[in-house]
Amino acid sequence: MDPDQLISFNPSNLSSSRPSDLNSIFLQPVASATKPSARQQVLDRLLDKISEKKLLGKSYVEQYLRHKYRRNCKANTLRQAAISLEQFLSFFANRGNTVLEQLSREDIEAFVEALQDRGLKPTTVNTRLRNVYAFVRYLILEYTGFDWGLMERKVKLKLPDRLPRAFDPQHLDQLLCAIDNCRDRALILLLLRTGMRIGELLNCKLEDIDLNEQKILIYQSDKTSVGRAVYYSTDAQQALLTWLRLRDPRKQHLFYGQKDKPLCYEAARAIFKRCLQKADLQYSGYTLHCLRHSFATGLLNAKMPLECLRVLLGHSNLEITRRYARLSDKTREEEYFAAMDRILEGDIDEPH
């Protein structure tokens, strides 16, 4: 298909205008420039920042971050470890300690109380704790002077087991009807129809998409580092083809920001907020992640098996996927109302 034919191609009428190979038309390979990986850049920035600080146990932290880098931990994992350890070691020094070997269980407990006093959410406190305990375990294994007793009866906050929040079907219709920008529509519909995490979609490159099979390959999950394939529906295909026809073909990422970088999360969040505002849903409390929840609950209501949904969502544990069953179990809902009708009609056995 030549450029003139491409311009006249109508994504909304796939049945009549669809060529045999959409990939060869829309997904031309783009050469990438060689540069340090995101992990290497993050590690370098973190080490530079730490070297400028007067931090107790600074050399231990630097070696620990290099250790995590060698273990192939993701960039965000390195960031979270550095933030947690910087906060903890500053707190530890303010308690009058002069060497890291003085570390005790009481120091860790006091750190937790300090984080709670600051009003941090339990999930954030547990993240800080996990990073501190991982660091302590590294110290015990690699250096002398640290006691295994620090790892006994570890402190951990109990977290509430909340239901995931999906879109109300009417609100979802309002949202989709309000989106008039082709890029924004492709972004929202792909999140809704694939169940991808926002980071996974923003990292998606043209080479990861198979238009013929309506499939996207996630070579490494944004959260679990496990690869998987996801699929998308016809309405998402139409939105995607419209965007591919208009986007800059020189860019590697499906959704791009400045230069050759992917669209950042803050920009995607701003797009979503604008769409909510157009749909008069700006005070609804919906987030981008609610689209993933809507994807999961919709498929469960359509009788998709839990194990199949687990793979599509990229969950490592089936129990995580079961949360959606608690939210969307139509069988349980139908049984309840059928039983309640029998009660209201008096059609129940009398107690003996």
C-alpha positions in Angstrom: 0.0 0.0 0.0 1.6 3.3 -1.1 1.4 6.6 0.9 -1.7 7.8 -1.0 -3.5 4.6 -0.3 -2.5 4.7 3.4 -4.0 8.2 3.8 -7.3 6.9 2.4 -7.3 3.8 4.5 -10.3 3.7 6.8 -9.6 2.0 10.2 -13.3 2.1 11.2 -14.2 -0.1 8.3 -11.8 -3.1 8.7 -14.0 -5.6 7.0 -13.8 -3.9 3.6 -10.5 -2.1 3.6 -8.3 -4.4 5.7 -5.2 -5.5 3.7 -3.7 -9.0 4.2 -0.8 -7.7 6.4 -1.3 -4.6 8.5 2.1 -5.1 10.2 4.0 -4.3 7.0 2.0 -1.1 6.5 1.9 0.5 9.9 4.8 -1.1 11.9 8.0 -0.3 10.0 11.1 -1.0 12.2 12.9 2.1 13.6 16.6 2.0 14.4 17.4 2.7 18.0 20.4 4.6 19.2 22.8 2.9 21.6 22.8 4.4 25.0 23.2 3.3 28.7 20.3 1.3 30.0 17.7 3.0 32.2 19.0 0.8 35.1 22.6 2.0 34.6 21.5 5.6 34.4 19.5 5.3 37.6 22.3 3.5 39.4 24.8 6.2 38.4 22.5 9.0 39.6 21.8 7.3 42.9 25.4 6.7 43.6 26.3 10.3 42.8 23.6 11.5 45.1 24.6 9.3 47.9 28.3 10.2 47.6 27.4 13.9 48.2 25.6 13.1 51.5 26.9 12.6 55.0 25.1 9.4 55.5 25.9 6.9 58.2 27.0 3.6 56.6 27.3 5.2 53.2 29.8 2.7 51.8 27.5 -0.2 52.8 24.6 1.4 50.9 26.7 2.0 47.8 27.8 -1.6 47.7 24.3 -2.8 48.4 22.9 -0.8 45.4 25.6 -2.3 43.2 24.7 -5.7 44.5 21.0 -5.2 43.5 22.1 -3.9 40.1 24.1 -7.1 39.5 21.0 -9.1 40.5 19.2 -7.4 37.6 16.8 -5.5 39.8 14.7 -3.0 37.9 15.3 0.8 38.0 12.4 1.5 40.2 13.5 -1.2 42.7 16.9 0.6 42.9 15.1 3.9 43.5 12.9 2.6 46.2 15.8 0.9 48.0 17.8 4.1 47.9 14.9 6.2 49.3 14.1 3.8 52.0 17.7 3.4 53.2 18.5 7.1 53.1 15.4 7.7 55.3 16.2 4.9 57.7 19.9 5.7 58.1 19.2 9.4 58.7 16.7 8.4 61.4 19.2 5.8 62.8 21.9 8.5 63.1 19.5 11.0 64.7 18.9 8.5 67.5 22.5 9.0 68.6 24.1 6.0 66.8 27.6 6.4 65.4 28.2 3.1 63.6 25.8 0.8 61.7 26.9 -2.2 63.8 24.9 -0.7 66.6 21.7 -1.5 64.8 18.9 -3.2 66.9 15.3 -4.3 66.6 14.3 -1.3 68.6 15.7 1.0 66.0 13.6 -0.6 63.3 10.5 -0.5 65.5 11.1 3.2 66.2 11.5 3.9 62.5 8.1 2.3 61.8 6.5 4.5 64.5 8.1 7.6 63.0 6.8 6.8 59.5 3.3 6.2 61.0 3.5 9.5 62.8 4.3 11.2 59.5 1.0 9.9 58.2 2.4 7.5 55.6 0.1 4.8 54.3 0.6 1.3 55.6 1.6 0.1 52.1 4.4 2.7 52.0 5.6 1.8 55.5 5.7 -1.8 54.5 7.7 -0.9 51.4 10.2 1.0 53.5 10.4 -2.0 55.9 11.0 -4.6 53.1 13.9 -2.5 51.8 15.4 -2.1 55.3 15.2 -5.8 56.0 16.6 -6.7 52.6 19.5 -4.4 53.4 20.0 -5.9 56.9 20.0 -9.4 55.4 22.7 -8.4 52.9 24.8 -6.9 55.8 24.5 -10.1 57.8 25.6 -12.3 54.8 28.4 -10.1 53.5 29.9 -8.5 56.7 30.8 -9.4 60.3 29.3 -7.6 63.2 25.6 -8.0 62.3 23.3 -10.5 64.1 20.7 -12.8 62.6 18.5 -11.9 65.5 17.6 -8.7 63.6 15.7 -10.9 61.1 13.6 -12.7 63.8 10.0 -11.6 64.4 10.2 -9.0 61.7 7.9 -6.0 62.0 5.1 -5.8 59.4 2.0 -3.8 59.2 -1.3 -5.5 58.5 -2.9 -4.2 55.3 -6.6 -3.8 54.6 -7.8 -6.3 51.9 -9.8 -3.8 49.8 -11.9 -4.6 46.7 -10.5 -3.4 43.4 -12.5 -0.5 42.0 -13.9 -0.9 38.4 -15.7 1.7 36.3 -19.5 1.8 36.6 -20.7 0.7 33.1 -22.6 3.9 32.5 -19.6 6.0 33.5 -17.4 4.0 31.2 -19.8 4.7 28.3 -19.6 8.4 29.2 -15.9 8.4 29.2 -15.5 6.6 25.8 -18.1 8.9 24.2 -16.2 12.0 25.5 -12.8 11.1 24.0 -12.3 12.9 20.7 -8.5 12.8 20.4 -7.2 9.8 18.4 -4.1 9.3 20.5 -6.0 9.6 23.8 -8.7 7.2 22.5 -6.1 4.6 21.5 -4.4 4.9 24.9 -7.6 4.5 27.0 -9.0 1.7 24.8 -5.8 -0.3 24.9 -5.7 -0.1 28.7 -9.3 -1.1 28.9 -9.2 -4.0 26.4 -5.8 -5.5 27.2 -5.7 -5.0 31.0 -2.1 -3.8 30.7 -0.5 -1.8 33.5 0.0 1.8 32.4 3.8 1.4 32.6 3.7 -1.7 30.3 1.7 0.2 27.7 3.9 3.3 27.9 7.0 1.1 27.4 5.4 -0.6 24.4 7.3 -0.3 21.1 6.0 -0.8 17.6 7.9 -4.0 17.3 5.9 -5.4 20.2 2.6 -5.1 18.3 1.1 -7.7 16.0 -1.8 -6.0 14.2 -2.8 -9.1 12.2 -3.5 -11.1 15.4 -4.5 -8.1 17.5 -1.8 -8.9 20.0 0.8 -7.1 22.1 3.9 -8.9 23.4 5.1 -7.7 26.9 8.6 -9.1 27.0 9.1 -8.2 30.6 6.2 -7.3 32.9 6.4 -3.8 34.5 5.8 -5.4 37.9 6.7 -9.1 37.9 9.4 -9.2 35.2 7.5 -12.1 33.6 6.7 -11.8 29.9 3.2 -12.5 28.5 1.0 -11.8 25.5 -2.2 -9.7 25.7 -4.9 -9.3 23.1 -7.3 -6.4 22.2 -10.7 -6.0 20.7 -12.0 -4.6 17.4 -12.8 -1.2 18.8 -9.3 -0.9 20.2 -7.9 -2.1 16.8 -9.8 0.7 15.1 -8.5 3.3 17.5 -4.9 2.0 17.3 -4.9 2.0 13.4 -6.2 5.6 13.4 -3.4 6.7 15.8 -0.7 4.7 13.8 -1.8 6.6 10.7 -1.2 10.0 12.3 1.7 9.4 14.7 5.3 10.2 13.9 6.7 7.0 12.2 10.2 7.8 13.3 9.4 7.2 17.0 10.0 3.8 18.5 7.4 3.8 21.2 3.7 3.6 20.5 3.0 6.5 22.7 6.0 8.9 22.8 7.1 12.1 24.6 9.9 14.4 23.8 12.8 13.2 21.7 12.7 9.4 21.5 11.4 8.8 25.1 8.1 7.1 25.9 5.2 9.2 27.1 5.8 9.6 30.9 3.3 8.5 33.5 2.5 12.1 34.5 1.5 13.0 30.9 -0.7 9.8 30.7 -2.3 10.7 34.0 -3.0 14.3 32.7 -4.6 12.8 29.5 -6.8 10.6 31.6 -7.9 13.5 33.9 -8.8 15.6 30.9 -10.9 12.8 29.5 -12.7 12.4 32.8 -13.4 16.2 32.9 -14.8 16.1 29.4 -17.1 13.2 30.5 -18.1 15.2 33.6 -16.5 12.5 35.8 -13.7 14.7 37.3 -14.9 14.1 40.9 -15.5 10.4 40.5 -12.2 9.3 42.0 -11.4 7.0 39.0 -7.7 6.3 38.2 -5.9 4.9 35.2 -5.6 1.6 37.1 -9.5 1.4 37.3 -9.4 0.6 33.6 -7.4 -2.6 34.4 -10.0 -3.5 37.1 -12.8 -3.0 34.6 -11.0 -5.2 32.1 -10.8 -8.0 34.7 -14.3 -7.7 36.1 -15.8 -7.6 32.6 -14.1 -10.8 31.5 -15.1 -12.6 34.7 -18.7 -11.6 34.2 -18.4 -13.0 30.7 -17.4 -16.4 32.3 -13.7 -16.3 31.6 -11.9 -18.9 33.8 -9.8 -17.4 36.6 -6.6 -19.1 35.6 -6.9 -17.7 32.0 -7.5 -14.2 33.4 -4.5 -14.6 35.8 -2.2 -15.1 32.8 -3.7 -12.2 30.9 -3.3 -9.9 33.9 0.3 -11.1 34.6 -0.5 -12.1 38.2 2.0 -14.4 39.8 -0.5 -15.7 42.3 -4.1 -16.9 41.6 -5.2 -15.4 44.9 -4.6 -11.9 43.6 -6.9 -12.6 40.7 -9.5 -14.0 43.1 -10.1 -10.4 44.4 -11.9 -9.7 41.2 -14.2 -12.7 41.7 -15.3 -11.1 45.0 -16.2 -8.0 43.1 -17.9 -9.5 40.1 -19.4 -12.9 41.0 -22.7 -12.7 39.2 -23.5 -16.3 40.2 -23.4 -15.3 43.9 -25.4 -12.2 43.2 -28.1 -14.2 41.3 -28.2 -16.8 44.1 -28.7 -14.1 46.7 -31.6 -12.4 45.0 -33.3 -15.7 44.2 -33.0 -16.8 47.8 -34.2 -13.4 49.0 -37.3 -13.6 46.7 -38.1 -17.0 48.3 -37.8 -15.4 51.7 -40.0 -12.5 50.9 -42.6 -14.8 49.3 -42.6 -17.0 52.4 -41.5 -20.0 50.4 -39.1 -21.4 53.0 -39.3 -24.3 55.4 -40.4 -23.5 58.9 -37.7 -24.0 61.6 -38.2 -27.3 63.6 
